[in-house]
């Protein structure tokens, strides 16, 4: 009996001693597991918050811009970039309705009058090399131009020449023959020197680039602008049609219904005033190359961007807070806006020429959105 009691006492003592130790061990293991789980969850939560915050910063404007363009049933390609960050670059709708081919960020558009600041850039480069003066009379380059001794390169570049416009046709013409046609059209020319936006001014200026450089205008811009500025998504002239991913121009695209594509004049008849084609990236790179002084000096840029009449500078408009140029060929409407101070770029290409709101209104809306 005493043995039984003794065994019973020993069992109780053992239980009393073992239970707290095992309980503490279990509690410690449980706490350790919980702490590890909490640490893991907290780490993941921190990562999640970081991604969420970064997404909000990166996508806030992106989402707003994208939603706006979808709401207005935009058809074309848009690029919005600020201080090296691409906020949006996207194609909408179709570049070719007949074949259901979509607009993409690599779609080439003829950029119309945006081409003019490639001419003015070329002339500024030649000016820096001492090969031309903007006070040169046009008679220096086209001796038989009527009253050419009174007409200067500056009058042409600022659209204050008063010359008559040349028709833009659908057949190929050499630059020399084009100049002969312009001289004939202006045989009764008398200097007026008032603002009159006219493509023919820049046709003549592109010819001056040829005369001074000794190469075709296309060769000059390819070597001294495209290659020098490292702009690969761009080209000049009828080479446009050698690309597969090109936009066809329509009078109006609304809910994928449109008339037949419109015919663009032969690019040789758009010399200097509408002969450049590009993706949205190509134009943004051109803007950036200009304001970063890659193509000419900071001093030259001051002259280049100085507005004369109607806020017009050298191939584009200077509105103070932003610079812009606008190009139209049949069925195509392109807008290019850039701010040298905030390094903001907005490029809007559409192949629905009569769409509303206008490309200018769209570009201003996007510029305001990303700069607020």
KOLMAR-590712 format. One record per residue (C-alpha): residue in three letters; x, y, z. Coordinates in steps of 0.1 Angstrom, whole numbers, plus 5000, padded with zeros to 4 digits. Example, Ala and Ser with C-alpha at 12.3 -4.5 7.8 and 13.67 -1.06 7.14 Angstrom:
R  residu     X     Y     Z
R     Ala  5123  4955  5078
R     Ser  5137  4989  5071
***
This chain:
R  residu     X     Y     Z
R     Unk  5000  5000  5000
R     Unk  5028  5023  5009
R     Unk  5044  5015  4976
R     Unk  5012  5025  4958
R     Unk  5010  5058  4976
R     Unk  5047  5064  4969
R     Unk  5042  5058  4932
R     Unk  5011  5081  4932
R     Unk  5030  5110  4949
R     Unk  5059  5106  4924
R     Unk  5035  5107  4895
R     Unk  5018  5139  4908
R     Unk  5052  5156  4913
R     Unk  5064  5146  4879
R     Unk  5032  5159  4863
R     Unk  5035  5192  4882
R     Unk  5071  5197  4871
R     Unk  5066  5185  4835
R     Unk  5034  5204  4826
R     Unk  5047  5240  4832
R     Unk  5078  5232  4812
R     Unk  5060  5216  4783
R     Unk  5033  5243  4785
R     Unk  5059  5270  4784
R     Unk  5077  5253  4755
R     Unk  5044  5250  4736
R     Unk  5036  5286  4744
R     Unk  5071  5297  4733
R     Unk  5068  5277  4700
R     Unk  5033  5292  4694
R     Unk  5045  5327  4701
R     Unk  5076  5321  4679
R     Unk  5054  5309  4650
R     Unk  5029  5337  4655
R     Unk  5058  5362  4655
R     Unk  5073  5347  4623
R     Unk  5039  5347  4607
R     Unk  5033  5384  4617
R     Unk  5067  5394  4605
R     Unk  5061  5376  4572
R     Unk  5027  5392  4568
R     Unk  5040  5426  4577
R     Unk  5068  5423  4552
R     Unk  5044  5413  4525
R     Unk  5021  5441  4535
R     Unk  5049  5466  4533
R     Unk  5058  5453  4498
R     Unk  5021  5455  4488
R     Unk  5018  5490  4500
R     Unk  5050  5500  4482
R     Unk  5037  5485  4449
R     Unk  5003  5502  4455
R     Unk  5019  5536  4461
R     Unk  5042  5533  4431
R     Unk  5013  5522  4410
R     Unk  4992  5552  4421
R     Unk  5021  5576  4413
R     Unk  5028  5559  4380
R     Unk  4993  5553  4368
R     Unk  4972  5581  4382
R     Unk  4976  5603  4351
R     Unk  4979  5572  4328
R     Unk  4945  5560  4337
R     Unk  4929  5594  4335
R     Unk  4944  5601  4301
R     Unk  4935  5567  4288
R     Unk  4899  5569  4300
R     Unk  4895  5603  4285
R     Unk  4907  5591  4251
R     Unk  4884  5562  4252
R     Unk  4854  5583  4262
R     Unk  4858  5606  4231
R     Unk  4862  5575  4209
R     Unk  4897  5586  4198
R     Unk  4912  5570  4167
R     Unk  4949  5574  4164
R     Unk  4981  5572  4185
R     Unk  4991  5593  4215
R     Unk  5023  5598  4235
R     Unk  5025  5617  4268
R     Unk  5059  5619  4285
R     Unk  5072  5640  4314
R     Unk  5108  5643  4327
R     Unk  5118  5610  4312
R     Unk  5087  5591  4323
R     Unk  5063  5578  4297
R     Unk  5028  5584  4311
R     Unk  5010  5570  4281
R     Unk  5019  5557  4247
R     Unk  4991  5538  4230
R     Unk  4973  5533  4198
R     Unk  4935  5535  4195
R     Unk  4911  5523  4168
R     Unk  4923  5515  4133
R     Unk  4950  5527  4110
R     Unk  4933  5508  4081
R     Unk  4896  5503  4084
R     Unk  4891  5483  4053
R     Unk  4915  5456  4066
R     Unk  4908  5460  4103
R     Unk  4944  5469  4110
R     Unk  4948  5486  4144
R     Unk  4968  5517  4152
R     Unk  4999  5509  4172
R     Unk  5027  5529  4188
R     Unk  5048  5519  4158
R     Unk  5023  5533  4132
R     Unk  5038  5558  4108
R     Unk  5019  5590  4101
R     Unk  5026  5618  4076
R     Unk  5030  5647  4099
R     Unk  5020  5676  4076
R     Unk  5032  5710  4086
R     Unk  5051  5697  4117
R     Unk  5077  5690  4089
R     Unk  5085  5727  4088
R     Unk  5106  5727  4119
R     Unk  5129  5702  4103
R     Unk  5136  5728  4077
R     Unk  5142  5755  4102
R     Unk  5164  5732  4122
R     Unk  5184  5725  4091
R     Unk  5188  5762  4084
R     Unk  5198  5769  4120
R     Unk  5226  5743  4117
R     Unk  5238  5759  4084
R     Unk  5236  5793  4101
R     Unk  5258  5781  4130
R     Unk  5284  5769  4105
R     Unk  5284  5804  4089
R     Unk  5270  5791  4056
R     Unk  5238  5812  4056
R     Unk  5224  5843  4072
R     Unk  5187  5847  4078
R     Unk  5190  5882  4062
R     Unk  5202  5866  4029
R     Unk  5180  5876  4000
R     Unk  5164  5847  3981
R     Unk  5180  5860  3949
R     Unk  5213  5846  3963
R     Unk  5199  5811  3959
R     Unk  5172  5816  3932
R     Unk  5186  5844  3910
R     Unk  5155  5846  3888
R     Unk  5130  5850  3916
R     Unk  5109  5882  3910
R     Unk  5120  5910  3934
R     Unk  5142  5883  3950
R     Unk  5167  5909  3963
R     Unk  5140  5923  3986
R     Unk  5128  5889  3999
R     Unk  5149  5874  4028
R     Unk  5151  5839  4044
R     Unk  5136  5855  4075
R     Unk  5106  5866  4056
R     Unk  5101  5831  4044
R     Unk  5107  5814  4077
R     Unk  5083  5838  4095
R     Unk  5055  5835  4069
R     Unk  5057  5873  4062
R     Unk  5069  5870  4025
R     Unk  5035  5876  4009
R     Unk  5043  5851  3981
R     Unk  5016  5831  3963
R     Unk  5010  5795  3972
R     Unk  5020  5766  3949
R     Unk  4994  5739  3941
R     Unk  5003  5705  3957
R     Unk  4997  5677  3931
R     Unk  4998  5639  3930
R     Unk  5027  5634  3907
R     Unk  5064  5634  3913
R     Unk  5084  5666  3907
R     Unk  5121  5674  3912
R     Unk  5130  5702  3936
R     Unk  5144  5723  3907
R     Unk  5112  5719  3887
R     Unk  5092  5728  3918
R     Unk  5111  5760  3922
R     Unk  5106  5769  3885
R     Unk  5068  5764  3891
R     Unk  5069  5786  3922
R     Unk  5089  5813  3903
R     Unk  5063  5812  3875
R     Unk  5034  5814  3900
R     Unk  5050  5845  3916
R     Unk  5060  5862  3883
R     Unk  5042  5894  3894
R     Unk  5054  5892  3930
R     Unk  5058  5924  3949
R     Unk  5070  5924  3986
R     Unk  5042  5929  4011
R     Unk  5058  5915  4043
R     Unk  5027  5908  4063
R     Unk  5017  5876  4081
R     Unk  5002  5850  4057
R     Unk  5008  5813  4066
R     Unk  5019  5796  4034
R     Unk  5035  5762  4028
R     Unk  5054  5775  3998
R     Unk  5077  5795  4021
R     Unk  5091  5763  4034
R     Unk  5093  5746  4000
R     Unk  5117  5774  3990
R     Unk  5136  5771  4023
R     Unk  5141  5733  4018
R     Unk  5155  5741  3984
R     Unk  5179  5766  4000
R     Unk  5191  5737  4022
R     Unk  5198  5717  3991
R     Unk  5217  5745  3974
R     Unk  5239  5753  4004
R     Unk  5246  5717  4016
R     Unk  5251  5702  3981
R     Unk  5228  5673  3989
R     Unk  5191  5665  3985
R     Unk  5169  5678  4013
R     Unk  5161  5642  4022
R     Unk  5198  5633  4025
R     Unk  5205  5663  4046
R     Unk  5178  5657  4072
R     Unk  5186  5620  4073
R     Unk  5223  5627  4081
R     Unk  5222  5658  4101
R     Unk  5189  5654  4120
R     Unk  5177  5618  4121
R     Unk  5212  5602  4125
R     Unk  5227  5630  4146
R     Unk  5197  5631  4169
R     Unk  5195  5593  4171
R     Unk  5159  5594  4158
R     Unk  5152  5561  4141
R     Unk  5114  5561  4140
R     Unk  5111  5587  4113
R     Unk  5117  5593  4075
R     Unk  5112  5617  4046
R     Unk  5094  5617  4013
R     Unk  5078  5589  3993
R     Unk  5097  5563  4014
R     Unk  5066  5565  4036
R     Unk  5049  5539  4014
R     Unk  5078  5514  4018
R     Unk  5067  5509  4055
R     Unk  5040  5483  4063
R     Unk  5026  5499  4094
R     Unk  5013  5532  4080
R     Unk  4981  5551  4087
R     Unk  4954  5557  4060
R     Unk  4937  5590  4063
R     Unk  4899  5593  4066
R     Unk  4876  5623  4066
R     Unk  4859  5610  4097
R     Unk  4861  5578  4117
R     Unk  4832  5573  4141
R     Unk  4825  5539  4156
R     Unk  4847  5523  4129
R     Unk  4825  5537  4101
R     Unk  4842  5559  4075
R     Unk  4844  5568  4039
R     Unk  4872  5556  4016
R     Unk  4907  5567  4026
R     Unk  4917  5601  4012
R     Unk  4946  5606  3989
R     Unk  4977  5625  4001
R     Unk  4996  5647  3976
R     Unk  5029  5633  3963
R     Unk  5055  5640  3989
R     Unk  5078  5657  3964
R     Unk  5051  5684  3962
R     Unk  5052  5687  4000
R     Unk  5090  5695  4000
R     Unk  5098  5711  4034
R     Unk  5062  5717  4043
R     Unk  5048  5682  4047
R     Unk  5073  5656  4036
R     Unk  5082  5641  4070
R     Unk  5065  5609  4083
R     Unk  5070  5596  4118
R     Unk  5057  5576  4148
R     Unk  5048  5595  4179
R     Unk  5081  5585  4194
R     Unk  5100  5600  4165
R     Unk  5085  5634  4170
R     Unk  5090  5633  4208
R     Unk  5126  5625  4202
R     Unk  5129  5655  4178
R     Unk  5114  5678  4204
R     Unk  5138  5665  4230
R     Unk  5169  5667  4207
R     Unk  5160  5704  4200
R     Unk  5155  5715  4236
R     Unk  5185  5695  4249
R     Unk  5208  5713  4223
R     Unk  5217  5681  4206
R     Unk  5210  5696  4171
R     Unk  5222  5731  4177
R     Unk  5234  5754  4206
R     Unk  5215  5769  4234
R     Unk  5222  5804  4219
R     Unk  5207  5793  4186
R     Unk  5177  5779  4204
R     Unk  5169  5813  4218
R     Unk  5167  5827  4183
R     Unk  5149  5796  4171
R     Unk  5121  5798  4197
R     Unk  5117  5836  4196
R     Unk  5081  5844  4183
R     Unk  5075  5870  4156
R     Unk  5040  5876  4143
R     Unk  5011  5855  4155
R     Unk  5034  5838  4181
R     Unk  5052  5821  4152
R     Unk  5088  5812  4157
R     Unk  5110  5791  4134
R     Unk  5086  5764  4122
R     Unk  5064  5763  4153
R     Unk  5043  5785  4176
R     Unk  5056  5798  4209
R     Unk  5028  5804  4234
R     Unk  5051  5811  4263
R     Unk  5042  5782  4286
R     Unk  5045  5757  4258
R     Unk  5056  5753  4221
R     Unk  5036  5735  4195
R     Unk  5032  5728  4158
R     Unk  5003  5713  4139
R     Unk  5002  5693  4107
R     Unk  4974  5683  4084
R     Unk  4973  5663  4051
R     Unk  4941  5648  4037
R     Unk  4926  5625  4063
R     Unk  4955  5630  4088
R     Unk  4957  5655  4117
R     Unk  4988  5657  4140
R     Unk  4995  5678  4170
R     Unk  5029  5682  4188
R     Unk  5031  5701  4221
R     Unk  5062  5704  4243
R     Unk  5073  5724  4273
R     Unk  5111  5729  4276
R     Unk  5108  5739  4313
R     Unk  5088  5709  4327
R     Unk  5101  5686  4300
R     Unk  5066  5676  4291
R     Unk  5057  5662  4256
R     Unk  5023  5655  4242
R     Unk  5020  5641  4207
R     Unk  4986  5634  4192
R     Unk  4982  5617  4158
R     Unk  4948  5609  4143
R     Unk  4937  5596  4110
R     Unk  4901  5608  4115
R     Unk  4906  5644  4103
R     Unk  4872  5659  4113
R     Unk  4869  5643  4147
R     Unk  4858  5663  4177
R     Unk  4873  5675  4200
R     Unk  4902  5688  4178
R     Unk  4937  5675  4182
R     Unk  4946  5709  4197
R     Unk  4919  5706  4224
R     Unk  4929  5670  4231
R     Unk  4966  5680  4235
R     Unk  4958  5709  4258
R     Unk  4936  5686  4279
R     Unk  4964  5661  4283
R     Unk  4990  5687  4289
R     Unk  4969  5702  4317
R     Unk  4962  5668  4332
R     Unk  4999  5658  4336
R     Unk  5010  5692  4347
R     Unk  4984  5697  4375
***
